[in-house]
Amino acid sequence: MMSVINSLGPLVDTSKTPQVKLRSSLSIFLSFICAGLSLLTLIPLLSIVFLVLRNGVPLLKPSLFTSLPPAVGSAGGGFGNAVIGTLIMVSLALFIAAPVGILAAIYINEYDRGSGFSCAVRFIAKLLTGIPSIICGIFVFSVLVVHLGFSAMAGSIALAILILPTILLTSEQALLGVPYALREASTGLGATVFQTIWCIVLPEALPAMTTGLMLAIARAAGETAPVLFTALFSSYWPKSIGHPTASLSVLIYNFSNIPYDYQANLAWAASLVLVGIVTITSVTAQLLVRKR
């Protein structure tokens, strides 16, 4: 044994060699670069949040949610109708787009993954994600609004078209993230394809799917152009989904162009409420998924 050890020669501390020191220094340098770039990406977000909080918080009070927008040039009032209108249109859009997007993702991933039809659906969905939102608004305007008039339903359909590709693609990625071994094990125990999808695949993919739905809600709540072309705006409380309806995004757009301080501050407060709605929805969904 001793002869073998002696034949290996003296041990050398490789941690002090120039090559190792150079690699360690380079690793530390690159780590600092990555951390700095990560902090750099937070600057725009933190700047927006700070600006919205600074300008929106002073006017934020309960009466904003129970009052109608004031007349141009006058103070007082709120944007309760816009909050309700936004919730109605986003909920309807999600009600329309979520089943279609999720079921389409299940079909092209679980039943017909490699076919030309599935590839065509993926390609079209990716193309739709790059289409400007105003195009969706003009499309719904020419197909529905010209014949039926401005309405919350038309706004919901425009938003549903806009968020459908996001829901489909994120749902498919969520399904792809489920290990294929789980499907094989379920099939090996005698489960049908539907039982495997319903009992094994969907529960595993649900957290990622929920994240995709939250992204869709955030995009729908913040869009202005499609709603402007379809739901227009109303200074009154929503009557039904067949009438013009106010929304927070259009209210922000309208009031930010008015040269009166109160209306401008009201637009900042509406921006804060819009950010709050999106944040609360996202956090609530994540908490509900974690409790499963």
Salt bridges, closest charged atoms under 4 A:
GLU110 OE2 - ARG183 NH2 2.73
GLU172 OE2 - ARG122 NE 2.40
GLU223 OE2 - ARG219 NE 3.39
